[in-house]
Amino acid sequence: MKKALDELPEQERKALYRVVIENKRYKEAAEELHISVNTLKSYLSRALKRLRKNDKLMLLSLFCIDRTIELL
């Protein structure tokens, strides 16, 4: 899993890390990354799509989706 996360583009990885791992709200994560909330959402969406391509990472992506929904 770590390898797959490390292979994500930097912006997507940072967005995913702040929202899912650090449990930050979209607004807070976006401010820290100096991007808009909409850009953050785009990065998260792309990251989750990339993770879903690997069947072994389906569980991780489902966890990420669940965490993201909780923060809405």
GINORNOR-V975360 format. One record per run of one state. SS is the DSSP state (hx for helix, st for strand, lp for the rest). FROM is the first residue (numbers start at 0). TO is the last residue. Records with the same first field share a line. If there is no record, write none. Layout:
BEGIN
SS = FROM-TO  FROM-TO
END
This chain:
BEGIN
lp = 0-0  6-8  21-24  33-35  52-53  70-71
hx = 1-5  9-20  25-32  36-51  54-69
END
